[in-house]
Amino acid sequence: MGCVIGVRLASFFTGAAAASFLGLYSLHNDYKLAHLYYIQRMNGLHKSLESRISSLEKLKQTETSEQVEATK
């Protein structure tokens, strides 16, 4: 009778360990995908901000050159 309980406990703990491993693996993949999505989103925002800044700098440069020409 004691041997049956030992086999059942070993089976239970083996199943619990396997389920824990699969759960942690799934959680790790989910975290990795979320991190990649976040990086892609931030890179897109960074490129958008860089283009806005460069267009503003060009606009400022043309305005200052027009002011210099107007004062001559």
Secondary structure, DSSP 8 states (H G I E B T S, - for coil): -HHHHHHHHHHHHHHHHHHHHHHHHHHHHHHHHHHHHHHHHHHHHHHHHHHHHHHHHHHHHHHHHHHHHHH-
